[in-house]
Amino acid sequence: MELLDGIGQFVMALPVYVINGLLLLVYGIMGSFPALLSIAAAAGFALGPDAIVQRMVGMRPLRDERGSVSVSPRTAQGMTVLVLLFWLGAQWGMGAPVPWLGAAMWLVGLVAVLAVPAQRFNLSWMVKTGLMIYALAVIGSRLYLNYTTHLTPEQWASMLGSTKTAAQVLASTRANVNTIALWGLWLVVPLGYFSMLVQQVFMHPMSITNPFQSAEQMLMQLRDRGGR
């Protein structure tokens, strides 16, 4: 009888366990969602623009024969992986909106590179450079704030004269640095990054006939027409 009662209680409580498990899974995914978006964008870079750039720079024309041989280096994809690792390490444990801003920078950068194939090489480099700068800014601010958090007024007293003065200066310094860091991470660096992308995307006019053609594709199309 006790066994049947235990089974009945378990069956009655099973929906609650299932719902709690699903909620825990959803909360975990939402907490890691910016990182997952960044990883997806990096994968898009590696499989899309990086692969195309590597194939272009790896083409070697053959002498005295028609055709070419392709040697594909992995430099562009390696750079993408390196920037991604730096960014994942920088945003780990950071509260909003820094992880979301980084994910937006990854996604907007990928869209910009795909939208302007004629500037694929230069724009890809600028996107990765901007992301690396943002990751280093996040890491640097976290290291500095973590260091100053462990400083005590007594450690500053030898330079500032008294413990009371040191406490006041230390509190003021922390407040100022926190304000500067927040402005930099939340506004200055992301805004500069997005402004750079907008400038690069609209710097040169797109092709009227096919705006998504690269310069190489345009030249090949002209040569094919001339050979007909």
MDAnalysis code that builds the backbone (N, CA, C; Angstrom):
import MDAnalysis as mda
import numpy as np

u = mda.Universe.empty(684, n_residues=228, atom_resindex=np.repeat(np.arange(228), 3), trajectory=True)
u.add_TopologyAttr("name", ["N", "CA", "C"] * 228)
u.add_TopologyAttr("resid", np.arange(1, 229))
u.add_TopologyAttr("resname", ["MET", "GLU", "LEU", "LEU", "ASP", "GLY", "ILE", "GLY", "GLN", "PHE", "VAL", "MET", "ALA", "LEU", "PRO", "VAL", "TYR", "VAL", "ILE", "ASN", "GLY", "LEU", "LEU", "LEU", "LEU", "VAL", "TYR", "GLY", "ILE", "MET", "GLY", "SER", "PHE", "PRO", "ALA", "LEU", "LEU", "SER", "ILE", "ALA", "ALA", "ALA", "ALA", "GLY", "PHE", "ALA", "LEU", "GLY", "PRO", "ASP", "ALA", "ILE", "VAL", "GLN", "ARG", "MET", "VAL", "GLY", "MET", "ARG", "PRO", "LEU", "ARG", "ASP", "GLU", "ARG", "GLY", "SER", "VAL", "SER", "VAL", "SER", "PRO", "ARG", "THR", "ALA", "GLN", "GLY", "MET", "THR", "VAL", "LEU", "VAL", "LEU", "LEU", "PHE", "TRP", "LEU", "GLY", "ALA", "GLN", "TRP", "GLY", "MET", "GLY", "ALA", "PRO", "VAL", "PRO", "TRP", "LEU", "GLY", "ALA", "ALA", "MET", "TRP", "LEU", "VAL", "GLY", "LEU", "VAL", "ALA", "VAL", "LEU", "ALA", "VAL", "PRO", "ALA", "GLN", "ARG", "PHE", "ASN", "LEU", "SER", "TRP", "MET", "VAL", "LYS", "THR", "GLY", "LEU", "MET", "ILE", "TYR", "ALA", "LEU", "ALA", "VAL", "ILE", "GLY", "SER", "ARG", "LEU", "TYR", "LEU", "ASN", "TYR", "THR", "THR", "HIS", "LEU", "THR", "PRO", "GLU", "GLN", "TRP", "ALA", "SER", "MET", "LEU", "GLY", "SER", "THR", "LYS", "THR", "ALA", "ALA", "GLN", "VAL", "LEU", "ALA", "SER", "THR", "ARG", "ALA", "ASN", "VAL", "ASN", "THR", "ILE", "ALA", "LEU", "TRP", "GLY", "LEU", "TRP", "LEU", "VAL", "VAL", "PRO", "LEU", "GLY", "TYR", "PHE", "SER", "MET", "LEU", "VAL", "GLN", "GLN", "VAL", "PHE", "MET", "HIS", "PRO", "MET", "SER", "ILE", "THR", "ASN", "PRO", "PHE", "GLN", "SER", "ALA", "GLU", "GLN", "MET", "LEU", "MET", "GLN", "LEU", "ARG", "ASP", "ARG", "GLY", "GLY", "ARG"])
u.atoms.positions = np.array([
    [0.828, -1.205, 0.000],
    [0.000, 0.000, 0.000],
    [0.864, 1.258, 0.000],
    [1.920, 1.242, 0.792],
    [2.817, 2.392, 0.832],
    [3.508, 2.588, -0.512],
    [3.826, 1.469, -1.154],
    [4.468, 1.564, -2.465],
    [3.544, 2.213, -3.476],
    [2.258, 1.840, -3.448],
    [1.302, 2.434, -4.370],
    [1.102, 3.920, -4.084],
    [1.077, 4.283, -2.786],
    [0.960, 5.700, -2.440],
    [2.160, 6.499, -2.927],
    [3.371, 5.900, -2.790],
    [4.572, 6.582, -3.268],
    [4.555, 6.769, -4.766],
    [4.098, 5.731, -5.498],
    [4.014, 5.838, -6.959],
    [2.993, 6.900, -7.360],
    [1.864, 6.922, -6.645],
    [0.845, 7.923, -6.950],
    [1.339, 9.326, -6.715],
    [2.060, 9.552, -5.614],
    [2.609, 10.878, -5.336],
    [3.641, 11.282, -6.386],
    [4.450, 10.318, -6.811],
    [5.457, 10.606, -7.836],
    [4.794, 10.991, -9.151],
    [3.728, 10.254, -9.526],
    [3.026, 10.556, -10.774],
    [2.379, 11.931, -10.702],
    [1.814, 12.270, -9.536],
    [1.189, 13.580, -9.378],
    [2.215, 14.712, -9.422],
    [3.403, 14.446, -8.899],
    [4.437, 15.490, -8.868],
    [5.278, 15.530, -10.138],
    [5.147, 14.530, -11.013],
    [5.974, 14.458, -12.218],
    [5.823, 15.682, -13.116],
    [4.603, 16.182, -13.371],
    [4.503, 17.396, -14.208],
    [5.261, 18.588, -13.626],
    [5.257, 18.707, -12.300],
    [5.986, 19.807, -11.674],
    [7.482, 19.662, -11.915],
    [7.989, 18.429, -11.781],
    [9.412, 18.181, -12.032],
    [9.772, 18.501, -13.486],
    [8.904, 18.084, -14.402],
    [9.175, 18.325, -15.826],
    [9.191, 19.818, -16.133],
    [8.195, 20.546, -15.584],
    [8.133, 21.989, -15.838],
    [9.333, 22.706, -15.242],
    [9.716, 22.323, -14.013],
    [10.892, 22.939, -13.395],
    [12.158, 22.643, -14.188],
    [12.275, 21.420, -14.708],
    [13.438, 21.087, -15.527],
    [13.485, 21.895, -16.808],
    [12.325, 22.066, -17.452],
    [12.276, 22.871, -18.677],
    [12.610, 24.327, -18.397],
    [12.082, 24.862, -17.292],
    [12.399, 26.249, -16.930],
    [13.885, 26.419, -16.655],
    [14.475, 25.446, -15.970],
    [15.911, 25.514, -15.700],
    [16.706, 25.488, -17.002],
    [16.274, 24.674, -17.959],
    [16.947, 24.611, -19.256],
    [16.808, 25.925, -20.004],
    [15.602, 26.503, -19.967],
    [15.375, 27.779, -20.657],
    [16.213, 28.883, -20.038],
    [16.249, 28.936, -18.700],
    [17.054, 29.960, -18.034],
    [18.535, 29.802, -18.376],
    [18.996, 28.547, -18.447],
    [20.396, 28.317, -18.799],
    [20.708, 28.754, -20.218],
    [19.781, 28.461, -21.129],
    [19.993, 28.863, -22.519],
    [19.957, 30.378, -22.655],
    [19.008, 31.028, -21.981],
    [18.915, 32.483, -22.053],
    [20.161, 33.140, -21.470],
    [20.709, 32.557, -20.406],
    [21.923, 33.121, -19.836],
    [23.110, 33.011, -20.765],
    [23.124, 31.957, -21.594],
    [24.227, 31.748, -22.537],
    [23.869, 32.168, -23.953],
    [22.703, 32.757, -24.142],
    [22.248, 33.074, -25.492],
    [23.172, 34.056, -26.221],
    [23.654, 35.126, -25.568],
    [24.588, 36.004, -26.281],
    [25.852, 35.277, -26.746],
    [26.384, 34.388, -25.894],
    [27.573, 33.633, -26.297],
    [27.254, 32.707, -27.466],
    [26.061, 32.092, -27.446],
    [25.671, 31.210, -28.549],
    [25.517, 31.999, -29.850],
    [24.969, 33.201, -29.762],
    [24.867, 34.055, -30.955],
    [26.249, 34.424, -31.488],
    [27.172, 34.726, -30.595],
    [28.535, 35.057, -31.015],
    [29.198, 33.863, -31.691],
    [29.010, 32.668, -31.126],
    [29.585, 31.464, -31.725],
    [28.984, 31.209, -33.104],
    [27.662, 31.406, -33.236],
    [27.010, 31.202, -34.530],
    [27.532, 32.195, -35.567],
    [27.707, 33.456, -35.170],
    [28.237, 34.453, -36.097],
    [29.677, 34.134, -36.488],
    [30.484, 33.686, -35.524],
    [31.866, 33.305, -35.832],
    [31.902, 32.120, -36.791],
    [30.990, 31.159, -36.601],
    [30.914, 30.033, -37.529],
    [30.531, 30.511, -38.927],
    [29.606, 31.487, -38.995],
    [29.262, 32.059, -40.285],
    [30.447, 32.736, -40.952],
    [31.266, 33.440, -40.156],
    [32.490, 34.040, -40.692],
    [33.424, 32.963, -41.245],
    [33.665, 31.924, -40.453],
    [34.637, 30.906, -40.838],
    [34.204, 30.141, -42.083],
    [32.913, 29.841, -42.187],
    [32.414, 29.049, -43.309],
    [32.089, 29.899, -44.534],
    [31.887, 31.214, -44.329],
    [31.521, 32.082, -45.437],
    [32.650, 32.973, -45.906],
    [32.734, 34.203, -45.420],
    [33.759, 35.143, -45.906],
    [35.186, 34.638, -45.747],
    [35.502, 34.012, -44.615],
    [36.879, 33.531, -44.418],
    [37.261, 32.492, -45.465],
    [36.359, 31.562, -45.723],
    [36.654, 30.526, -46.713],
    [36.837, 31.118, -48.100],
    [36.014, 32.107, -48.443],
    [36.131, 32.736, -49.763],
    [37.446, 33.501, -49.882],
    [37.795, 34.263, -48.850],
    [39.047, 35.026, -48.877],
    [40.246, 34.092, -48.966],
    [40.221, 33.023, -48.197],
    [41.344, 32.069, -48.233],
    [41.471, 31.416, -49.598],
    [40.349, 31.104, -50.222],
    [40.404, 30.504, -51.553],
    [40.942, 31.492, -52.586],
    [40.589, 32.767, -52.437],
    [41.072, 33.785, -53.380],
    [42.572, 33.998, -53.246],
    [43.058, 34.152, -52.023],
    [44.490, 34.429, -51.837],
    [45.330, 33.174, -52.056],
    [44.688, 32.014, -52.040],
    [45.440, 30.781, -52.227],
    [45.567, 30.335, -53.666],
    [44.950, 31.061, -54.594],
    [45.032, 30.679, -55.999],
    [46.406, 31.006, -56.561],
    [47.036, 30.041, -57.190],
    [48.359, 30.218, -57.799],
    [48.289, 29.813, -59.269],
    [48.471, 30.761, -60.212],
    [48.433, 30.400, -61.642],
    [49.624, 29.523, -62.014],
    [49.381, 28.581, -62.890],
    [50.434, 27.681, -63.347],
    [51.184, 28.301, -64.521],
    [52.488, 28.049, -64.591],
    [53.300, 28.556, -65.690],
    [53.261, 27.584, -66.872],
    [53.192, 28.205, -68.056],
    [53.208, 27.444, -69.309],
    [52.041, 26.480, -69.428],
    [51.087, 26.579, -68.549],
    [49.906, 25.729, -68.635],
    [48.689, 26.562, -68.265],
    [47.583, 26.148, -68.777],
    [46.358, 26.832, -68.434],
    [45.812, 26.271, -67.127],
    [45.162, 27.133, -66.372],
    [44.601, 26.691, -65.102],
    [45.376, 27.251, -63.929],
    [45.072, 26.760, -62.762],
    [45.718, 27.228, -61.551],
    [45.616, 26.152, -60.487],
    [46.419, 26.327, -59.468],
    [46.396, 25.427, -58.328],
    [46.004, 26.232, -57.089],
    [45.238, 25.621, -56.222],
    [44.735, 26.327, -55.048],
    [45.400, 25.796, -53.789],
    [45.958, 26.718, -53.004],
    [46.521, 26.406, -51.698],
    [45.788, 27.268, -50.679],
    [44.978, 26.640, -49.853],
    [44.113, 27.394, -48.946],
    [44.729, 27.496, -47.558],
    [45.276, 28.639, -47.194],
    [45.740, 28.818, -45.820],
    [44.557, 28.992, -44.885],
    [44.799, 28.792, -43.613],
    [43.727, 28.902, -42.624],
    [43.906, 30.137, -41.745],
    [44.586, 31.143, -42.266],
    [44.882, 32.326, -41.457],
    [43.619, 33.071, -41.061],
    [42.720, 33.293, -42.021],
    [41.502, 34.049, -41.739],
    [40.626, 33.313, -40.724],
    [40.464, 32.014, -40.904],
    [39.664, 31.244, -39.958],
    [40.334, 31.171, -38.593],
    [41.645, 31.072, -38.571],
    [42.362, 31.077, -37.304],
    [42.194, 32.390, -36.566],
    [42.197, 33.503, -37.303],
    [41.967, 34.810, -36.689],
    [40.566, 34.888, -36.095],
    [39.589, 34.344, -36.806],
    [38.214, 34.331, -36.296],
    [38.115, 33.536, -35.000],
    [38.739, 32.375, -34.963],
    [38.714, 31.546, -33.754],
    [39.407, 32.259, -32.596],
    [40.524, 32.911, -32.887],
    [41.253, 33.630, -31.834],
    [40.413, 34.755, -31.248],
    [39.785, 35.553, -32.118],
    [38.938, 36.653, -31.636],
    [37.756, 36.104, -30.843],
    [37.174, 35.009, -31.313],
    [36.045, 34.417, -30.601],
    [36.446, 33.948, -29.213],
    [37.602, 33.311, -29.091],
    [38.060, 32.846, -27.785],
    [38.294, 34.011, -26.830],
    [38.895, 35.072, -27.326],
    [39.093, 36.263, -26.496],
    [37.753, 36.833, -26.040],
    [36.797, 36.889, -26.966],
    [35.509, 37.470, -26.623],
    [34.742, 36.594, -25.622],
    [34.754, 35.282, -25.826],
    [34.056, 34.399, -24.892],
    [34.660, 34.496, -23.494],
    [35.979, 34.606, -23.432],
    [36.615, 34.773, -22.135],
    [36.309, 36.122, -21.508],
    [36.200, 37.166, -22.351],
    [35.934, 38.502, -21.819],
    [34.513, 38.628, -21.286],
    [33.535, 38.055, -22.010],
    [32.147, 38.245, -21.615],
    [31.662, 37.224, -20.589],
    [32.505, 36.247, -20.246],
    [32.110, 35.223, -19.292],
    [31.830, 35.845, -17.922],
    [30.617, 35.662, -17.432],
    [30.249, 36.185, -16.127],
    [29.877, 37.654, -16.120],
    [29.950, 38.338, -17.268],
    [29.579, 39.753, -17.330],
    [28.065, 39.890, -17.400],
    [27.549, 40.909, -16.739],
    [26.129, 41.182, -16.798],
    [25.760, 41.972, -18.038],
    [24.461, 42.029, -18.299],
    [23.979, 42.808, -19.431],
    [24.327, 44.286, -19.218],
    [24.548, 45.030, -20.310],
    [24.333, 44.640, -21.705],
    [25.602, 44.237, -22.444],
    [26.729, 44.070, -21.766],
    [27.993, 43.808, -22.469],
    [27.925, 42.550, -23.342],
    [27.480, 41.386, -22.839],
    [27.408, 40.221, -23.718],
    [26.495, 40.423, -24.916],
    [25.382, 41.127, -24.705],
    [24.464, 41.373, -25.810],
    [25.049, 42.346, -26.825],
    [25.781, 43.342, -26.363],
    [26.442, 44.268, -27.285],
    [27.487, 43.539, -28.126],
    [28.247, 42.659, -27.496],
    [29.233, 41.885, -28.246],
    [28.590, 40.990, -29.277],
    [27.489, 40.323, -28.906],
    [26.783, 39.470, -29.870],
    [26.251, 40.297, -31.038],
    [25.728, 41.491, -30.735],
    [25.247, 42.370, -31.801],
    [26.393, 42.802, -32.713],
    [27.558, 43.051, -32.137],
    [28.717, 43.432, -32.951],
    [29.128, 42.295, -33.873],
    [29.104, 41.071, -33.385],
    [29.409, 39.911, -34.220],
    [28.413, 39.794, -35.372],
    [27.120, 39.848, -35.055],
    [26.092, 39.644, -36.075],
    [26.075, 40.770, -37.103],
    [26.145, 42.006, -36.643],
    [26.137, 43.141, -37.576],
    [27.391, 43.125, -38.445],
    [28.521, 42.753, -37.864],
    [29.747, 42.644, -38.650],
    [29.637, 41.605, -39.747],
    [29.050, 40.450, -39.414],
    [28.872, 39.400, -40.422],
    [27.938, 39.862, -41.526],
    [26.837, 40.507, -41.157],
    [25.893, 41.002, -42.165],
    [26.556, 42.043, -43.064],
    [27.368, 42.920, -42.480],
    [28.039, 43.948, -43.280],
    [29.003, 43.321, -44.279],
    [29.755, 42.326, -43.857],
    [30.699, 41.673, -44.775],
    [29.962, 40.958, -45.890],
    [28.849, 40.297, -45.565],
    [28.082, 39.595, -46.593],
    [27.391, 40.564, -47.543],
    [27.020, 41.748, -47.037],
    [26.300, 42.710, -47.865],
    [27.211, 43.464, -48.816],
    [28.503, 43.532, -48.514],
    [29.446, 44.283, -49.357],
    [30.586, 43.341, -49.762],
    [30.348, 42.428, -50.688],
    [31.387, 41.473, -51.062],
    [32.601, 42.119, -51.721],
    [32.429, 43.297, -52.318],
    [33.562, 43.955, -52.961],
    [34.613, 44.390, -51.950],
    [34.222, 44.553, -50.682],
    [35.161, 44.957, -49.633],
    [35.335, 43.835, -48.600],
    [35.141, 42.613, -49.038],
    [35.124, 41.487, -48.112],
    [36.407, 41.379, -47.296],
    [37.546, 41.521, -47.926],
    [38.814, 41.319, -47.225],
    [39.050, 42.413, -46.185],
    [38.994, 43.679, -46.618],
    [39.265, 44.786, -45.701],
    [38.223, 44.866, -44.586],
    [36.954, 44.673, -44.938],
    [35.901, 44.795, -43.945],
    [35.967, 43.663, -42.917],
    [36.331, 42.463, -43.369],
    [36.481, 41.350, -42.421],
    [37.584, 41.651, -41.410],
    [38.677, 42.200, -41.885],
    [39.778, 42.544, -40.983],
    [39.344, 43.620, -39.992],
    [38.619, 44.629, -40.455],
    [38.171, 45.694, -39.567],
    [37.185, 45.180, -38.529],
    [36.291, 44.285, -38.937],
    [35.323, 43.720, -38.002],
    [36.038, 42.946, -36.898],
    [36.977, 42.111, -37.268],
    [37.691, 41.314, -36.269],
    [38.557, 42.202, -35.374],
    [39.143, 43.233, -35.954],
    [39.926, 44.158, -35.141],
    [39.053, 44.878, -34.123],
    [37.880, 45.336, -34.559],
    [36.967, 45.997, -33.637],
    [36.500, 45.080, -32.526],
    [36.212, 43.828, -32.856],
    [35.790, 42.863, -31.841],
    [36.912, 42.557, -30.857],
    [38.142, 42.455, -31.367],
    [39.271, 42.199, -30.476],
    [39.506, 43.380, -29.539],
    [39.389, 44.597, -30.064],
    [39.556, 45.786, -29.222],
    [38.502, 45.802, -28.117],
    [37.277, 45.462, -28.468],
    [36.209, 45.448, -27.458],
    [36.469, 44.371, -26.401],
    [36.908, 43.192, -26.852],
    [37.216, 42.116, -25.903],
    [38.348, 42.527, -24.960],
    [39.398, 43.139, -25.504],
    [40.521, 43.578, -24.657],
    [40.092, 44.683, -23.710],
    [39.183, 45.569, -24.167],
    [38.682, 46.623, -23.281],
    [37.896, 46.031, -22.115],
    [37.090, 45.014, -22.391],
    [36.330, 44.353, -21.325],
    [37.271, 43.654, -20.351],
    [38.254, 42.940, -20.892],
    [39.206, 42.234, -20.025],
    [40.004, 43.223, -19.180],
    [40.484, 44.310, -19.805],
    [41.254, 45.294, -19.062],
    [40.464, 45.962, -17.960],
    [39.210, 46.315, -18.234],
    [38.381, 46.944, -17.203],
    [38.100, 45.983, -16.056],
    [37.888, 44.722, -16.371],
    [37.623, 43.747, -15.307],
    [38.856, 43.525, -14.445],
    [40.019, 43.464, -15.060],
    [41.243, 43.274, -14.288],
    [41.513, 44.476, -13.389],
    [41.326, 45.676, -13.921],
    [41.590, 46.871, -13.121],
    [40.610, 46.981, -11.958],
    [39.332, 46.763, -12.240],
    [38.339, 46.863, -11.166],
    [38.542, 45.782, -10.118],
    [38.939, 44.591, -10.558],
    [39.204, 43.523, -9.592],
    [40.419, 43.860, -8.727],
    [41.419, 44.502, -9.330],
    [42.613, 44.879, -8.568],
    [42.295, 45.971, -7.545],
    [41.568, 47.010, -7.983],
    [41.275, 48.103, -7.061],
    [40.302, 47.686, -5.975],
    [39.492, 46.674, -6.226],
    [38.556, 46.207, -5.198],
    [39.286, 45.659, -3.989],
    [40.441, 45.043, -4.212],
    [41.186, 44.419, -3.128],
    [42.157, 45.379, -2.438],
    [42.247, 46.631, -2.937],
    [43.114, 47.599, -2.281],
    [42.410, 48.180, -1.054],
    [43.131, 48.345, -0.005],
    [42.591, 48.901, 1.240],
    [43.137, 50.312, 1.463],
    [42.420, 51.143, 2.244],
    [42.940, 52.485, 2.547],
    [44.317, 52.454, 3.195],
    [44.600, 51.420, 3.968],
    [45.918, 51.329, 4.599],
    [47.032, 51.211, 3.568],
    [46.766, 50.543, 2.458],
    [47.774, 50.397, 1.421],
    [48.034, 51.713, 0.697],
    [47.036, 52.588, 0.676],
    [47.207, 53.887, 0.044],
    [47.700, 54.953, 1.010],
    [47.630, 54.664, 2.298],
    [47.953, 55.691, 3.288],
    [49.385, 56.176, 3.179],
    [50.308, 55.269, 2.827],
    [51.716, 55.663, 2.738],
    [51.952, 56.706, 1.660],
    [51.090, 56.715, 0.622],
    [51.257, 57.679, -0.465],
    [50.432, 58.937, -0.237],
    [49.315, 58.813, 0.469],
    [48.379, 59.932, 0.590],
    [48.366, 60.571, 1.969],
    [49.121, 60.052, 2.901],
    [49.276, 60.730, 4.179],
    [48.500, 60.128, 5.315],
    [47.228, 59.814, 5.139],
    [46.426, 59.278, 6.236],
    [45.417, 58.279, 5.690],
    [44.931, 57.436, 6.576],
    [43.966, 56.420, 6.174],
    [42.654, 57.048, 5.728],
    [42.230, 58.121, 6.419],
    [40.978, 58.780, 6.065],
    [41.049, 59.396, 4.674],
    [42.142, 60.096, 4.400],
    [42.318, 60.685, 3.064],
    [42.396, 59.611, 1.999],
    [43.106, 58.530, 2.319],
    [43.230, 57.434, 1.363],
    [41.879, 56.810, 1.063],
    [41.033, 56.652, 2.082],
    [39.707, 56.077, 1.874],
    [38.863, 56.957, 0.964],
    [38.952, 58.274, 1.171],
    [38.191, 59.195, 0.335],
    [38.670, 59.167, -1.113],
    [39.997, 59.208, -1.280],
    [40.551, 59.186, -2.639],
    [40.251, 57.867, -3.322],
    [40.347, 56.776, -2.587],
    [40.105, 55.459, -3.166],
    [38.649, 55.315, -3.594],
    [37.726, 55.787, -2.760],
    [36.307, 55.723, -3.114],
    [36.001, 56.577, -4.330],
    [36.576, 57.773, -4.385],
    [36.355, 58.652, -5.528],
    [36.941, 58.062, -6.806],
    [38.143, 57.485, -6.674],
    [38.789, 56.883, -7.845],
    [37.980, 55.725, -8.381],
    [37.499, 54.877, -7.495],
    [36.689, 53.733, -7.936],
    [35.427, 54.203, -8.651],
    [34.769, 55.216, -8.101],
    [33.545, 55.719, -8.730],
    [33.830, 56.288, -10.117],
    [34.917, 57.055, -10.233],
    [35.258, 57.645, -11.531],
    [35.622, 56.571, -12.556],
    [36.426, 55.603, -12.134],
    [36.833, 54.543, -13.061],
    [35.633, 53.703, -13.477],
    [34.742, 53.406, -12.530],
    [33.536, 52.648, -12.875],
    [32.691, 53.397, -13.907],
    [32.563, 54.705, -13.725],
    [31.785, 55.509, -14.665],
    [32.421, 55.505, -16.051],
    [33.730, 55.704, -16.092],
    [34.437, 55.711, -17.377],
    [34.337, 54.348, -18.055],
    [34.493, 53.275, -17.273],
    [34.416, 51.935, -17.843],
    [33.033, 51.652, -18.404],
    [31.998, 52.040, -17.675],
    [30.639, 51.816, -18.162],
    [30.373, 52.595, -19.441],
    [30.775, 53.852, -19.475],
    [30.592, 54.644, -20.689],
    [31.355, 54.035, -21.865],
    [32.575, 53.578, -21.592],
    [33.374, 52.999, -22.668],
    [32.812, 51.701, -23.195],
    [32.420, 50.799, -22.281],
    [31.953, 49.472, -22.691],
    [30.523, 49.496, -23.205],
    [29.708, 50.399, -22.685],
    [28.306, 50.430, -23.079],
    [28.030, 51.337, -24.270],
    [28.901, 52.335, -24.503],
    [28.587, 53.330, -25.528],
    [29.743, 53.620, -26.474],
    [30.897, 54.026, -25.936],
    [31.968, 54.570, -26.777],
    [32.490, 53.539, -27.769],
    [32.950, 52.382, -27.265],
    [33.532, 51.375, -28.160],
    [32.490, 50.789, -29.108],
    [31.311, 50.344, -28.636],
    [30.311, 49.843, -29.599],
    [29.873, 50.871, -30.619],
    [29.678, 52.126, -30.171],
    [29.260, 53.168, -31.107],
    [30.332, 53.438, -32.158],
    [31.599, 53.465, -31.735],
    [32.677, 53.627, -32.702],
    [32.741, 52.480, -33.688],
    [32.503, 51.259, -33.209],
    [32.510, 50.073, -34.075],
    [31.399, 50.146, -35.113],
    [30.172, 50.418, -34.672],
    [29.051, 50.488, -35.609],
    [29.208, 51.654, -36.574],
    [29.752, 52.768, -36.110],
    [30.000, 53.903, -36.999],
    [31.008, 53.539, -38.081],
    [32.044, 52.794, -37.702],
    [33.036, 52.350, -38.682],
    [32.404, 51.450, -39.730],
    [31.526, 50.534, -39.302],
    [30.871, 49.645, -40.262],
    [29.999, 50.433, -41.236],
    [29.225, 51.374, -40.720],
    [28.366, 52.178, -41.594],
    [29.203, 52.952, -42.600],
    [30.305, 53.524, -42.142],
    [31.174, 54.281, -43.039],
    [31.753, 53.397, -44.131],
    [32.215, 52.204, -43.765],
    [32.818, 51.317, -44.745],
    [31.793, 50.768, -45.734],
    [30.591, 50.478, -45.245],
    [29.562, 49.920, -46.129],
    [29.143, 50.935, -47.187],
    [29.024, 52.202, -46.792],
    [28.537, 53.230, -47.723],
    [29.658, 54.070, -48.312],
    [30.916, 53.642, -48.141],
    [32.032, 54.417, -48.683],
    [32.036, 54.368, -50.203],
    [31.798, 53.189, -50.791],
    [31.830, 53.023, -52.239],
    [30.439, 52.648, -52.735],
    [30.045, 53.143, -53.885],
    [28.725, 52.783, -54.426],
    [28.684, 51.320, -54.833],
    [27.528, 50.714, -54.642],
    [27.349, 49.318, -55.015],
    [27.063, 49.201, -56.508],
    [27.220, 48.007, -57.021],
    [26.894, 47.750, -58.414],
    [25.385, 47.866, -58.619],
    [24.979, 48.540, -59.674],
    [23.559, 48.714, -59.946],
    [22.953, 47.418, -60.466],
    [23.699, 46.688, -61.299],
    [23.161, 45.469, -61.902],
    [23.105, 44.317, -60.907],
    [24.161, 44.197, -60.080],
    [24.188, 43.115, -59.090],
    [24.940, 43.610, -57.862],
    [24.223, 44.129, -56.866],
    [24.905, 44.727, -55.710],
    [25.659, 43.733, -54.849],
    [25.404, 42.441, -55.009],
    [26.062, 41.434, -54.181],
    [27.185, 40.718, -54.926],
    [27.639, 41.298, -56.038],
    [28.771, 40.749, -56.766],
    [30.060, 41.313, -56.235],
    [31.082, 40.476, -56.149],
    [32.411, 40.940, -55.771],
    [33.121, 41.475, -57.010],
    [34.249, 42.160, -56.769],
    [35.023, 42.699, -57.890],
    [35.526, 41.573, -58.788],
    [35.916, 40.445, -58.204],
    [36.393, 39.304, -58.983],
    [35.290, 38.772, -59.885],
    [34.079, 38.662, -59.359],
    [32.962, 38.163, -60.159],
    [32.616, 39.116, -61.296],
    [32.706, 40.434, -61.042],
    [32.446, 41.402, -62.103],
    [33.455, 41.266, -63.240],
    [34.740, 41.123, -62.888],
    [35.774, 40.981, -63.918],
    [35.593, 39.686, -64.716],
    [35.260, 38.604, -64.022],
    [35.043, 37.345, -64.724],
    [33.848, 37.440, -65.667],
    [32.818, 38.144, -65.230],
    [31.645, 38.308, -66.103],
    [31.983, 39.117, -67.348],
    [32.789, 40.176, -67.179],
    [33.197, 40.985, -68.338],
    [34.062, 40.164, -69.302],
    [34.972, 39.347, -68.768],
    [35.826, 38.523, -69.624],
    [35.006, 37.483, -70.379],
    [34.044, 36.898, -69.728],
    [33.212, 35.901, -70.397],
    [32.406, 36.531, -71.530],
    [31.913, 37.732, -71.310],
    [31.160, 38.404, -72.354],
    [32.051, 38.740, -73.548],
    [33.296, 39.143, -73.232],
    [34.202, 39.497, -74.322],
    [34.627, 38.300, -75.138],
    [34.590, 37.094, -74.536],
    [35.027, 35.910, -75.259],
    [33.940, 35.307, -76.108],
    [32.707, 35.780, -75.973],
    [31.620, 35.217, -76.749],
    [31.558, 35.775, -78.150],
])
